[in-house]
Amino acid sequence: MNTKQFTAVDPQGIHARPASQLVAAATPFASSIELQTEQRTANLKSILEVMGLALKQGLIFTLQLEGEDEEQAFTALTNLISETGLVQ
């Protein structure tokens, strides 16, 4: 299992465009990929679940992956998340 914690720093939080980019990047992987906050967990392959987290500025969330291709998925997703500039 791979996990990494992030803090949303963009004033708009993780809004529709970056959320859809994350979902598109996660979908091809076979592994279970989730975003977790203190209160909720969302399947990163579901835009509705990701948007339902309402990841606002200052919110800490965890990316959690488990499965056969988790290493490749972890690398791809952490790079994408960092490149967006929306998180620390």
C-alpha positions in Angstrom: 0.0 0.0 0.0 1.3 3.5 -0.9 0.0 6.6 0.8 0.9 10.3 0.6 -0.6 13.3 2.4 -1.3 16.6 0.7 -2.7 20.0 1.8 -4.8 21.9 -0.7 -3.3 25.4 -1.0 -5.2 26.9 -4.0 -7.9 29.4 -2.8 -10.5 27.5 -4.9 -9.4 24.1 -3.5 -9.5 21.1 -5.8 -12.2 22.3 -8.2 -13.7 20.5 -11.2 -10.9 20.8 -13.7 -8.1 19.4 -11.6 -10.5 16.8 -10.1 -11.4 15.6 -13.6 -7.7 15.4 -14.5 -7.0 13.3 -11.5 -9.9 11.0 -12.3 -8.7 10.6 -15.9 -5.2 9.8 -14.7 -6.4 7.2 -12.1 -9.0 5.4 -14.3 -6.6 3.3 -16.4 -4.9 1.7 -13.4 -6.2 -1.6 -11.9 -5.3 -0.6 -8.4 -7.8 0.7 -5.8 -7.1 4.4 -5.6 -8.7 6.6 -2.9 -8.6 10.1 -1.6 -9.3 10.3 2.2 -10.1 13.2 4.5 -10.8 13.0 8.2 -14.5 12.5 7.5 -14.8 10.9 4.1 -13.2 8.6 1.5 -13.7 8.8 -2.2 -12.8 6.5 -5.1 -10.4 8.6 -7.3 -12.0 6.9 -10.4 -15.3 8.6 -9.7 -15.6 12.4 -10.4 -18.8 12.5 -8.3 -17.1 11.0 -5.3 -14.0 13.3 -5.6 -16.2 16.4 -6.0 -18.2 15.3 -3.0 -15.1 15.6 -0.8 -15.2 19.4 -1.3 -11.4 19.7 -1.0 -11.1 23.3 0.1 -8.0 25.4 0.7 -6.2 24.2 3.9 -7.8 20.8 3.9 -5.4 17.9 4.4 -6.1 14.8 2.4 -4.4 11.4 1.7 -3.9 9.6 -1.5 -4.0 5.8 -0.9 -3.3 3.1 -3.5 -3.3 -0.6 -3.3 -3.1 -3.2 -6.0 -1.0 -4.8 -8.7 0.1 -1.5 -10.4 0.1 0.7 -7.4 3.7 1.8 -7.9 3.1 3.1 -11.4 -0.2 4.7 -10.4 1.4 6.3 -7.3 4.2 7.9 -9.4 1.8 9.1 -12.1 -0.7 10.6 -9.6 1.7 12.2 -7.2 3.5 13.8 -10.1 0.2 15.1 -11.5 -1.0 16.4 -8.1 2.3 18.2 -7.5 2.4 19.7 -11.1 -1.0 21.3 -10.6 0.3 23.6 -8.0 -2.9 23.2 -6.0 -1.3 21.3 -3.1 1.7 21.2 -0.8 
